[in-house]
Amino acid sequence: MQIIQGAEFYSFWKSVAARDDDEGAAVREIIAAVRKEGDAAVRRFAARFDKSSPALFEVPLAVAERACDELRANDAPLAAALELAAEHIRRFSLKQKEQFADFEYEMEAGLFTGQRVIPAERAAIYVPAGRFPLISTVLMGLIPALCAGVGEVILASPPLEDGLPDRKILAAAGIAANGGRLRIFALGGAQAIAALALGTETVPKVDVIAGPGNKYVAAAKRILFGEVGIDFVAGPTDVLIIADGSGAQAADLVAADMLAQAEHDPDARARALVPSRELAEQITAALERRLSALSTAATARASLDTGGLIVIYQNKEEAICIANTIAPEHLELQLAGAEDWVPALKNYGSLFIGALSAEVLGDYSAGINHTLPTSGSARFTGGLSVRHFLKTVTTLRCTPGGGFEKARQAAECIARAEGLAGHAASAAARG
């Protein structure tokens, strides 16, 4: 864990190494093989990288329904929690969709411009199953796609030893489906992304792929973007907490939330911005106390040792500037008067306002999406939502009128200036 002054931050930030892309060559070989050999290549890579290579990739929906029933019977509190989270995510996603509407607008007499919002025909959600089965990611991916109105939604997750995805992932899929058209495939890794993007004998080609994964999954999405739409390329997860020490448990809450991020992976990045060295040292002490009782302490400590950071800011303006530079995936405001900071903060995946608004609520149950931009990409994009599964396309309808005639003449003039005689003739033909 490093503690630095705000004045040192920018030289430190420039020294942060660029993302390593050593996996690119290996992933290109996988993609080339799947493109050429289809299912045979996917099975070969599954046998090499996954826990099994199933004879059939598609999992009958009845299997997910049984997994759902088993979860309700064996772990009713978890089933209820997932159902509550699913309902919140569904309500939020439907509210988001309301913001995307068809319209037609008469610009001038005879000139009608408009837009249509059209769902993708087929979308895939990838859900990894590494050290922890990310059951919440099933809900975060499937529900926005279904709420967007996608014609067919596919869940892809790596097979376990029995050839099926993790049972809790299957149960979460059953809860998320809610009557929507869903298909499930036992597919993992870069070969899953390639199969979904390109199509094989038994895996349908999709229009959009969303969801997190390891660096090989991320590389496959990056390489195949253009042949398929993607949400974004995910890097290591991160959090930035701006705290001022207000509240009786201020340091402990910051430590708790830093560890919630750090336990994901040794590459996860937990950072805090505080106004004093005293608070920074209180946080480091709280981190040590909590690490001593944390079951995931080995991973969390590796993360903190590698990339944990506390920056001491001099004033509000400096803190905001540093936060906007980092552009964190998750930005927490554990501050008195936190709402006053919001307008100046521009770059983040999700913003958590006030000490009660723990990032973990966004991860699981509050309704907002936890698949968010990482590695500073919050500078130019937001998190996964219904918009990733919608196309906003434009329309033009013309009738005789002054507005149409002015636009026609302007088009002819601009076309001649560009030297495109055929364009000019097309406009002139309607005069």
Secondary structure, DSSP 8 states (H G I E B T S, - for coil): -EEEEGGGHHHHHHHS-----TTHHHHHHHHHHHHHHTHHHHHHHHHHHSS---S--EE-HHHHHHHHHHHHHH-HHHHHHHHHHHHHHHHHHHHHHTTS--EEEEEETTEEEEEEEEE-SEEEEE--BSSSB-HHHHHHHHHHHHHHT-SEEEEEE---TTSS--HHHHHHHHHHHTTS-EEEEE--HHHHHHHHHH--SSS---SEEE----HHHHHHHHHHBTTBEES----S-EEEEEE---STTHHHHHHHHHHHHHTT-TT-EEEEEES-HHHHHHHHHHHHHHHTT-TTHHHHHHHHHHH-EEEE-SSHHHHHHHHHHH--SEEEEESTTGGGGGGG----SEEEESTT--HHHHHHTSSS------TTGGGT-----GGGGEEEEEEEEE-SSHHHHHHHHHHHHHHHHHT-HHHHHHHHTT-
